[in-house]
Amino acid sequence: MATKTTAVQTEIANKVTASSNKTKSTSKTTRTNKSTAVKTMATKNAEAATDFNPTETPTGKYKPGKIRDRNLTNIINAAEEEFVHNGFRGASIQNIADRAGIPKANVHYYFKSKTNLYVAVLDNIINLWNDLLGEITVDDDPAEVLDRFIRKKVELSYTHPRASKLYAMEMIQGAPHLKGYIRTEMRQFVRRKAQIIEQWIELGRMDKVDPMHLIFLIWSSTQHYADFDVKILTVMNRAEYEPDMIKDISDFLSQMILKGCGLKPPATQYSPATSS
């Protein structure tokens, strides 16, 4: 009986030991899996942080400013299309290379990362827009300056609609890549242009209006035709913007905005009231 009891006790002890070892093994495996998962997540986050760096600027062969290189223009246009269709997160350098019809290595020749390229696309459209109010002075005719600014902005909405949409998407997301630029260069740019408008007002060359809100109004009214082109074209039952539409839009906005500033639209402008 004693021998049987001892055998039973030994069997029970063995089962307890095995169960304990299994529990320890499971616990160790669980800890290992959790540790691996945490490391994997940390790696992914680190990679994402590296690729999505708001302070990063282009450092390859690309230099911020006007783009004159044909290959670079091709890459910028392809990237613009890719970012608009798939967003920053969904876009890839390989897709951009495919859209441009070039090897991926050619893209990396100019841009070391996706962030670099994204910033370059935004930089390109900002330069196009800023050039429209570039070297204006207090000696210029305010009516001619504002009319030209409005017409060129409408034209860019027609020729570069994707760029306008991409810029709008960046703003909606809180300007993660452009916040520093907006706080510094853009703020100073707008203030300089607003000072000239203020001088025109003080000299009695146009009615008193808020210079900054005038600039904001021109920005928003002209870019609306690019950002909401689907809505506008559908309502107007048109397949796409055509030169006659662009002219009508430019004429209308120029007339409405300039008259609101107490300015007479340039004589070369189309006038609905006198047209046949």
For each residue, the residues with C-beta under 8 A, 3 or more apart:
1: 4 5
2: 5 6
3: 6 7
4: 1 7 8
5: 1 2 8 9
6: 2 3 9 10
7: 3 4 10 11
8: 4 5 11 12
9: 5 6 12 13
10: 6 7 13 14
11: 7 8 14 15
12: 8 9 15 16
13: 9 10 16 17
14: 10 11 17 18
15: 11 12 18 19
16: 12 13 19 20
17: 13 14 20 21
18: 14 15 21 22
19: 15 16 22 23
20: 16 17 23 24
21: 17 18 24 25
22: 18 19 25 26
23: 19 20 26 27
24: 20 21 27 28
25: 21 22 28 29
26: 22 23 29 30
27: 23 24 30 31
28: 24 25 31 32
29: 25 26 32 33
30: 26 27 33 34
31: 27 28 34 35
32: 28 29 35 36
33: 29 30 36 37
34: 30 31 37 38
35: 31 32 38 39
36: 32 33 39 40
37: 33 34 40 41
38: 34 35 41 42
39: 35 36 42 43
40: 36 37 43 44
41: 37 38 44 45
42: 38 39 45 46
43: 39 40 46 47
44: 40 41 47 48
45: 41 42 48 49
46: 42 43 49 50
47: 43 44 50 51
48: 44 45 51 52
49: 45 46 52 53
50: 46 47 53 113
51: 47 48 113 114 115
52: 48 49 88 115 176
53: 49 50 56 115
54: 176 177 179 180
55: 180
56: 53 59 113 115 116 119
57: 64 116 119
58: 62 63 64 110 111 116 117 119 120 123
59: 56 112 116
60: 108 109 110 111 112 116
61: 72 109 110
62: 58 72 110 111 116 120
63: 58
64: 57 58 120 123 127
65: 123 127
66: 127
67: 72 73 76 124
68: 72 73
69: 72 73
70: 73 74
71: 74 75 102 106 110
72: 61 62 67 68 69 75 76 110
73: 67 68 69 70 76 77
74: 70 71 77 78 100 101 102
75: 71 72 78 79 96 100 102 106 107 110 111 117
76: 67 72 73 79 80 120 121 124
77: 73 74 80 81 100
78: 74 75 81 82 96 97 99 100
79: 75 76 82 83 91 96 99 117 118 120 121
80: 76 77 83 84 121 162 163 166
81: 77 78 84 85 99 162
82: 78 79 85 86 91 92 95 96 99
83: 79 80 86 87 88 91 118 121 166
84: 80 81 162 165 166 169
85: 81 82
86: 82 83 89 90 91 95
87: 83 90 91 169
88: 52 83 91 114 118
89: 86
90: 86 87
91: 79 82 83 86 87 88 95 96 114 118
92: 82 95 96 114
93: 96 97 104 107 108 111 114 117
94: 97 98 104
95: 82 86 91 92 98 99
96: 75 78 79 82 91 92 93 99 100 107 117
97: 78 93 94 100 102 103 104 106 107
98: 94 95 101
99: 78 79 81 82 95 96
100: 74 75 77 78 96 97 106 107
101: 74 98
102: 71 74 75 97 106 107
103: 97 106 107
104: 93 94 97 107 108
105: 108 109
106: 71 75 97 100 102 103 109 110
107: 75 93 96 97 100 102 103 104 110 111 117
108: 60 93 104 105 111 112
109: 60 61 105 106
110: 58 60 61 62 71 72 75 106 107 117 120
111: 58 60 62 75 93 107 108 114 116 117 120
112: 59 60 108 116
113: 50 51 56 116 117
114: 51 88 91 92 93 111 117 118
115: 51 52 53 56 118 119 177
116: 56 57 58 59 60 62 111 112 113 119 120
117: 58 75 79 93 96 107 110 111 113 114 120 121
118: 79 83 88 91 114 115 121 122 177
119: 56 57 58 115 116 122 123 177
120: 58 62 64 76 79 110 111 116 117 123 124
121: 76 79 80 83 117 118 124 125 163 166
122: 118 119 125 126 166 167 170 177 178
123: 58 64 65 119 120 126 127
124: 67 76 120 121 127 128 163
125: 121 122 128 129 160 163 164 166 167
126: 122 123 129 130 167 181 186
127: 64 65 66 123 124 130 131
128: 124 125 131 132 156 160 163
129: 125 126 132 153 156
130: 126 127 133 134 189
131: 127 128 134
132: 128 129 148 149 152 153 156
133: 130 136 145 149 193
134: 130 131
135:
136: 133 140 145 193 196
137: 140 196
138: 196 199 200 203
139:
140: 136 137 144 145
141: 144 145
142: 145 146 197 200 205 206 261 263
143: 146 147 206 258 263 264 265 266
144: 140 141 147 148 266
145: 133 136 140 141 142 148 149
146: 142 143 149 150 218 254 257 258 261 263
147: 143 144 150 151 254 258 265 266 269
148: 132 144 145 151 152
149: 132 133 145 146 152 153 218
150: 146 147 153 154 218 222 250 253 254 257
151: 147 148 154 155 250 254
152: 132 148 149 155 156
153: 129 132 149 150 156 157 218 219 222 223
154: 150 151 157 158 222 225 246 249 250 253
155: 151 152 158 159 246 250
156: 128 129 132 152 153 159 160 163 164 222 226
157: 153 154 160 161 164 222 223 224 225 226
158: 154 155 161 225 226 241 246
159: 155 156
160: 125 128 156 157 163 164 226
161: 157 158 164 165 226 229
162: 80 81 84 165 166
163: 80 121 124 125 128 156 160 166 167
164: 125 156 157 160 161 167 168 223 226 227
165: 84 161 162 168 169 226 227
166: 80 83 84 121 122 125 162 163 169 170
167: 122 125 126 163 164 170 171 223
168: 164 165 171 172 223 227
169: 84 87 165 166 172 173
170: 122 166 167 173 175 176 177 178
171: 167 168 174 175 178
172: 168 169
173: 169 170 176
174: 171 179
175: 170 171 178 179 182
176: 52 54 170 173 179
177: 54 115 118 119 122 170
178: 122 170 171 175 181 182
179: 54 174 175 176 182 183
180: 54 55 183 184
181: 126 178 184 185 186
182: 175 178 179 185 186 187
183: 179 180 186 187
184: 180 181 187 188
185: 181 182 188 189
186: 126 181 182 183 189 190
187: 182 183 184 190 191
188: 184 185 191 192
189: 130 185 186 192 193
190: 186 187 193 194 212 215
191: 187 188 194 195
192: 188 189 195 196
193: 133 136 189 190 196 197 211 215
194: 190 191 197 198 211 212 215
195: 191 192 198 199 211
196: 136 137 138 192 193 199 200
197: 142 193 194 200 201 206 209 211 214 215
198: 194 195 201 202 211
199: 138 195 196 202 203
200: 138 142 196 197 203 205 206
201: 197 198 204 205 206 207 208 209 211
202: 198 199
203: 138 199 200
204: 201
205: 142 200 201
206: 142 143 197 200 201 209 261 262 263
207: 201 260 261 262 263
208: 201
209: 197 201 206 213 214 260 261
210: 213 214
211: 193 194 195 197 198 201 214 215
212: 190 194 215 216
213: 209 210 216 217
214: 197 209 210 211 217 218 257 261
215: 190 193 194 197 211 212 218 219
216: 212 213 219 220
217: 213 214 220 221 257
218: 146 149 150 153 214 215 221 222 253 257
219: 153 215 216 222 223
220: 216 217 223 224
221: 217 218 224 253 257
222: 150 153 154 156 157 218 219 225 253
223: 153 157 164 167 168 219 220 226 227
224: 157 220 221 227 228 232
225: 154 157 158 222 228 229 232 241 249
226: 156 157 158 160 161 164 165 223 229
227: 164 165 168 223 224
228: 224 225 231 232
229: 161 225 226 232 233 241
230: 233 234
231: 228 234 235
232: 224 225 228 229 235 236
233: 229 230 236 238 239 240 241
234: 230 231 237
235: 231 232
236: 232 233 245
237: 234
238: 233 241 242 245
239: 233
240: 233
241: 158 225 229 233 238 245 246
242: 238 245 246
243: 246 247
244: 247 248
245: 236 238 241 242 248 249
246: 154 155 158 241 242 243 249 250
247: 243 244 250 251 270
248: 244 245 251 252 270
249: 154 225 245 246 252 253
250: 150 151 154 155 246 247 253 254
251: 247 248 254 255 269 270 271 272
252: 248 249 255 256 272
253: 150 154 218 221 222 249 250 256 257
254: 146 147 150 151 250 251 257 258 265 269
255: 251 252 258 259 265 269 271
256: 252 253 259 260
257: 146 150 214 217 218 221 253 254 260 261
258: 143 146 147 254 255 261 263 264 265
259: 255 256 262 263 265
260: 207 209 256 257
261: 142 146 206 207 209 214 257 258
262: 206 207 259
263: 142 143 146 206 207 258 259
264: 143 258
265: 143 147 254 255 258 259 269 271
266: 143 144 147 269
267:
268:
269: 147 251 254 255 265 266
270: 247 248 251 275
271: 251 255 265 274 275
272: 251 252 275
273:
274: 271
275: 270 271 272
276:
